[in-house]
Amino acid sequence: LQRAKRAGIPVIATHTYQDGEEPPAAVKDLLASTTTVPFARSGQLQADYVVAQSGCEAKPLIITTNDLLASKHILKGMKDEFAELCPELEPGVIDVPVGQWGTNIKPEVQSYLVKNPDTDWVMASYDDQTVPAIAAIQAAGKGGSVKMTAYNGTPANVKQIQDGDILAADVGESINWLAWSVVDQSFRILSGVEPTEGGDQKTPLRIIDDSNVDETGTPPNNEDGYGDAYVEGYENLWQTGS
């Protein structure tokens, strides 16, 4: 970043910081702008879904990863929403470093389910945590009683919902919409226009479950399920439409 700054090359940090979050002081002056993400909102929506399905009697387990910057916001969003909706509900939490997802999520989740047999939800902070978590649920013999939520909306995960697997809901984000927002921010920098304040491009999230999963395509893809009005909006803004 320092070398890019000295060379006059603007740098935009994308999908790194929470909406409303300032980059660290050591980094802030080295960035031309950011495009932020509603990480906390993704956690809130997962909590909303669990409560909508199971009420305040839910017994969820949260998988977090403290060595990823977004995790603290996702976890806080989940905990704050549970505290708001169900003050007596205390979710379990396990922290698995990102480099250990493939090896440690399964045994840790399985062990938790054995020790806490009334657990009925596992909430993954990221889609890539779901495969080992589902394996843990099945290994614990809980495939019929424990459901999952996750965040990212990657097509492979969404297909699990479509196929009726243990994953009940995924808080999806439109990768295409995010890409357009990054290009918009880049155009602003390159043309000498002030970037979007705080980097918040208002990119959306959507809870995907059995009720709407087919809107994402069969099989699911990155383009469907979020509408396409943003394309015309950006093209009109930059006068690039045909």
Buried (B, 14 or more C-beta within 10 A) or exposed (E): EEEEBEEEEEBBBBBBBBBEBEBEEEBEEBBBBBBBBBBBBBBBBBBBBBBEBBEEEBBBBBBBBEEBBBBBBBBBBBBBBBBEBBEEBEBBBBBBEBEBBEEBBBBBBBEBBBEEEEBBBBBBBBBBBBBBBBBBBBBBEBEEEBBBBBBBBBBEBBBBBBEEBBBBBBBBBBBBBBBBBBEBBBBBBEEEEEBBEBBBBEBBBBBBBEEEBEBBBEEBBBBBBBEEEBEEEBEEEEEEEE
